[in-house]
C-alpha cells in the first residue's frame, strides 16, 4: 500500500504540466495534497471528482490560496477538518480521513500544510501559534491503535542533512533553532520519520527547491515534505521514494511516497 504526499503549488497549474501522467507512474493508494489553491468547482470536471478515486477537498476560504485534499482508492470517512481545538481552519491546513487497505483493515491519514513564516514577522507568529496547537493534535493521532500516517508540507527542515545551505539559513524561517527543536520533540513522542529512516544519514533527499539560481537543476534544496508514521503503521513500513523528476515537472515540491505491507 502506497501513501504519497505532494504539495502541488496550485493543482490547476500542475494538471497542465502533466500531473496526471506522473500520478499514473507513482501509483499511490492514498494521495495527500497540499497547496491545492482551488475550489473543486474550479477544476476540470474529471478532476473535481477524479475517476478511480474517492476525493475530499478542504480548500481555503480565500480563493487561490493554500488548501488540502485527500484522495483514496477505497472509500473513506472524513474524521476531521482542522485541528478540532475551537479555531476555524479557514486556510484549509488539515484534513484527516480513515479508509481501508487492500486487506480491508482500517488505516488513517492526515494531509497537513503547516504555514510558512518566511514572508513576514506576522506570518512567522501565525506559524508558531499553529505549531503550538498542532502538537497536541499530532499526539492524539500518534496514540491511535489504527495505523496512521501524517503527511504533508511541514515547512521545517529538521536537521542539517535536510537543507543544502545549512549555515546560511540558520536565521531563516523553516530552519530556525526553535522550529527544528519543535520537530525533534514531535519525533521524540514516537512519530517515525520514514523517509529519513529509509535514506539513512545522507544529505536530502530534498523535496523543495527555490526557483532562484540553479537550485532545482543542481538539487540544492530543502527536505520539508514528510510522511510520519505512528507505531502501528511503522511496523508495516517497507520503503520510501522521493519522486524528484515529477516535482521538477509539475511543482516546486517533489511528491514523496512510503510503502507498507497490508494489514
C-alpha positions as semicolon CSV with decimal commas, in nm:
position;residue;x (nm);y (nm);z (nm)
1;X;0,000;0,000;0,000
2;X;0,144;0,336;-0,102
3;X;0,089;0,674;0,065
4;X;0,202;0,976;-0,137
5;X;0,216;1,338;-0,025
6;X;0,251;1,623;-0,274
7;X;0,245;1,999;-0,241
8;X;0,129;2,070;-0,596
9;X;0,176;2,450;-0,581
10;X;-0,163;2,501;-0,746
11;X;-0,349;2,196;-0,875
12;X;-0,480;2,361;-1,191
13;X;-0,129;2,458;-1,299
14;X;0,011;2,117;-1,203
15;X;-0,251;1,941;-1,416
16;X;-0,147;2,149;-1,716
17;X;0,214;2,042;-1,654
18;X;0,143;1,669;-1,661
19;X;0,048;1,578;-1,306
20;X;-0,191;1,305;-1,427
21;X;0,085;1,115;-1,605
22;X;0,316;1,136;-1,305
23;X;0,042;1,011;-1,072
24;X;-0,014;0,714;-1,300
25;X;0,356;0,630;-1,273
26;X;0,374;0,680;-0,895
27;X;0,050;0,484;-0,844
28;X;-0,047;0,580;-0,488
29;X;-0,333;0,422;-0,297
30;X;-0,370;0,725;-0,069
31;X;-0,280;1,070;-0,200
32;X;-0,233;1,366;0,035
33;X;-0,234;1,701;-0,146
34;X;-0,135;2,043;-0,019
35;X;-0,149;2,394;-0,165
36;X;-0,432;2,293;-0,396
37;X;-0,524;2,660;-0,436
38;X;-0,862;2,592;-0,594
39;X;-1,221;2,508;-0,512
40;X;-1,335;2,175;-0,663
41;X;-1,580;2,355;-0,893
42;X;-1,287;2,547;-1,046
43;X;-1,122;2,225;-1,165
44;X;-1,191;2,043;-1,490
45;X;-1,492;1,814;-1,442
46;X;-1,283;1,497;-1,449
47;X;-1,063;1,628;-1,166
48;X;-1,328;1,766;-0,933
49;X;-1,434;1,402;-0,897
50;X;-1,132;1,211;-1,036
51;X;-1,206;0,872;-1,188
52;X;-1,092;0,580;-0,974
53;X;-1,064;0,791;-0,660
54;X;-1,271;0,894;-0,361
55;X;-1,176;1,260;-0,317
56;X;-1,239;1,500;-0,030
57;X;-1,144;1,867;-0,058
58;X;-1,063;2,116;0,216
59;X;-1,000;2,445;0,033
60;X;-0,912;2,772;0,199
61;X;-1,182;3,036;0,223
62;X;-0,952;3,278;0,040
63;X;-0,961;3,199;-0,334
64;X;-0,638;3,073;-0,488
65;X;-0,469;3,012;-0,153
66;X;-0,345;2,708;0,043
67;X;-0,594;2,422;0,085
68;X;-0,557;2,045;0,123
69;X;-0,722;1,734;-0,018
70;X;-0,715;1,358;0,033
71;X;-0,779;1,105;-0,242
72;X;-0,813;0,734;-0,163
73;X;-0,868;0,430;-0,385
74;X;-1,107;0,279;-0,132
75;X;-1,394;0,477;0,021
76;X;-1,305;0,689;0,321
77;X;-1,466;0,865;0,613
78;X;-1,368;1,223;0,699
79;X;-1,259;1,232;1,062
80;X;-1,170;1,599;1,096
81;X;-1,109;1,922;0,913
82;X;-0,866;2,139;1,105
83;X;-0,723;2,077;1,448
84;X;-1,057;2,050;1,631
85;X;-0,948;2,291;1,904
86;X;-1,212;2,557;1,851
87;X;-1,011;2,755;1,597
88;X;-1,151;2,761;1,244
89;X;-0,924;2,617;0,976
90;X;-1,009;2,884;0,720
91;X;-0,684;2,824;0,531
92;X;-0,759;2,453;0,478
93;X;-0,449;2,331;0,659
94;X;-0,550;1,987;0,793
95;X;-0,772;1,710;0,657
96;X;-0,792;1,372;0,833
97;X;-0,961;1,057;0,698
98;X;-0,998;0,686;0,765
99;X;-1,002;0,431;0,484
100;X;-0,903;0,065;0,436
101;X;-0,602;-0,114;0,293
102;X;-0,610;-0,398;0,040
103;X;-0,680;-0,644;0,321
104;X;-0,982;-0,444;0,432
105;X;-0,815;-0,325;0,753
106;X;-0,858;0,038;0,868
107;X;-0,584;0,296;0,813
108;X;-0,583;0,668;0,885
109;X;-0,415;0,956;0,708
110;X;-0,389;1,331;0,760
111;X;-0,287;1,580;0,494
112;X;-0,111;1,872;0,660
113;X;0,009;2,207;0,526
114;X;0,192;2,387;0,803
115;X;0,213;2,764;0,740
116;X;0,527;2,929;0,612
117;X;0,669;3,215;0,814
118;X;0,908;3,346;0,551
119;X;0,700;3,638;0,422
120;X;0,672;3,849;0,740
121;X;0,701;3,856;1,118
122;X;0,323;3,828;1,143
123;X;0,322;3,511;0,935
124;X;0,604;3,367;1,145
125;X;0,398;3,433;1,458
126;X;0,097;3,266;1,295
127;X;0,316;2,969;1,210
128;X;0,438;2,937;1,568
129;X;0,085;2,968;1,707
130;X;-0,020;2,694;1,468
131;X;0,274;2,474;1,571
132;X;0,173;2,506;1,936
133;X;-0,181;2,394;1,856
134;X;-0,067;2,120;1,622
135;X;0,147;1,935;1,876
136;X;-0,143;1,803;2,093
137;X;-0,342;1,720;1,779
138;X;-0,050;1,513;1,649
139;X;-0,006;1,341;1,984
140;X;-0,368;1,225;1,980
141;X;-0,320;1,080;1,630
142;X;0,006;0,909;1,729
143;X;-0,159;0,717;2,011
144;X;-0,418;0,558;1,783
145;X;-0,405;0,179;1,756
146;X;-0,505;0,218;1,392
147;X;-0,207;0,256;1,155
148;X;-0,182;0,630;1,099
149;X;0,027;0,840;0,861
150;X;0,065;1,214;0,899
151;X;0,190;1,360;0,572
152;X;0,246;1,692;0,411
153;X;0,446;2,009;0,376
154;X;0,558;2,095;0,730
155;X;0,775;2,389;0,619
156;X;1,061;2,289;0,853
157;X;1,392;2,127;0,764
158;X;1,471;1,924;1,072
159;X;1,849;1,878;1,058
160;X;2,146;1,997;0,854
161;X;2,101;1,685;0,643
162;X;1,764;1,825;0,536
163;X;1,888;2,151;0,380
164;X;2,169;2,213;0,132
165;X;2,276;2,556;0,259
166;X;2,253;2,490;0,631
167;X;2,496;2,755;0,757
168;X;2,350;3,043;0,557
169;X;1,991;2,959;0,656
170;X;2,033;2,946;1,035
171;X;1,817;3,259;1,075
172;X;1,560;3,177;0,808
173;X;1,206;3,065;0,879
174;X;1,191;2,692;0,826
175;X;1,534;2,632;0,976
176;X;1,521;2,835;1,296
177;X;1,658;2,655;1,603
178;X;1,328;2,654;1,790
179;X;1,143;2,521;1,483
180;X;1,392;2,238;1,449
181;X;1,361;2,166;1,821
182;X;0,982;2,154;1,787
183;X;1,015;1,899;1,509
184;X;1,258;1,694;1,715
185;X;1,013;1,691;2,003
186;X;0,743;1,567;1,765
187;X;0,966;1,272;1,676
188;X;1,061;1,215;2,040
189;X;0,696;1,147;2,123
190;X;0,708;0,846;1,891
191;X;0,634;0,965;1,538
192;X;0,868;0,797;1,288
193;X;1,025;0,996;1,004
194;X;1,008;0,715;0,750
195;X;1,194;0,885;0,466
196;X;1,493;0,961;0,688
197;X;1,492;0,609;0,830
198;X;1,494;0,467;0,480
199;X;1,754;0,708;0,336
200;X;1,991;0,697;0,634
201;X;2,228;0,979;0,723
202;X;2,268;1,130;0,378
203;X;2,211;1,483;0,252
204;X;1,848;1,504;0,145
205;X;1,661;1,360;-0,029
206;X;1,537;1,715;-0,088
207;X;1,173;1,774;-0,172
208;X;1,158;2,151;-0,236
209;X;1,380;2,380;-0,439
210;X;1,392;2,755;-0,483
211;X;1,343;2,890;-0,833
212;X;1,645;3,114;-0,780
213;X;1,979;3,041;-0,935
214;X;2,028;2,678;-1,030
215;X;1,890;2,526;-0,711
216;X;1,650;2,299;-0,898
217;X;1,896;2,178;-1,159
218;X;2,173;2,119;-0,904
219;X;1,945;1,964;-0,640
220;X;2,024;2,226;-0,376
221;X;1,703;2,214;-0,180
222;X;1,521;2,155;0,146
223;X;1,353;1,841;0,277
224;X;1,029;1,979;0,418
225;X;0,772;1,727;0,291
226;X;0,729;1,441;0,536
227;X;0,541;1,118;0,590
228;X;0,538;1,040;0,961
229;X;0,402;0,712;1,096
230;X;0,275;0,604;1,434
231;X;0,393;0,274;1,581
232;X;0,110;0,071;1,428
233;X;0,197;0,196;1,077
234;X;0,576;0,193;1,117
235;X;0,594;-0,180;1,181
236;X;0,448;-0,238;0,832
237;X;0,684;0,004;0,654
238;X;0,879;-0,136;0,357
239;X;1,031;0,159;0,169
240;X;1,027;0,524;0,065
241;X;1,073;0,722;-0,257
242;X;1,117;1,091;-0,333
243;X;0,999;1,148;-0,690
244;X;1,230;1,433;-0,790
245;X;1,151;1,434;-1,163
246;X;0,776;1,460;-1,103
247;X;0,837;1,755;-0,874
248;X;1,058;1,934;-1,124
249;X;0,796;1,888;-1,396
250;X;0,483;1,992;-1,210
251;X;0,557;2,189;-0,893
252;X;0,833;2,335;-0,677
253;X;0,788;2,033;-0,447
254;X;0,853;1,667;-0,522
255;X;0,593;1,406;-0,432
256;X;0,713;1,171;-0,159
257;X;0,588;0,814;-0,111
258;X;0,609;0,546;0,156
259;X;0,507;0,184;0,113
260;X;0,351;-0,061;0,360
261;X;0,251;-0,423;0,370
262;X;-0,128;-0,469;0,402
263;X;-0,272;-0,547;0,744
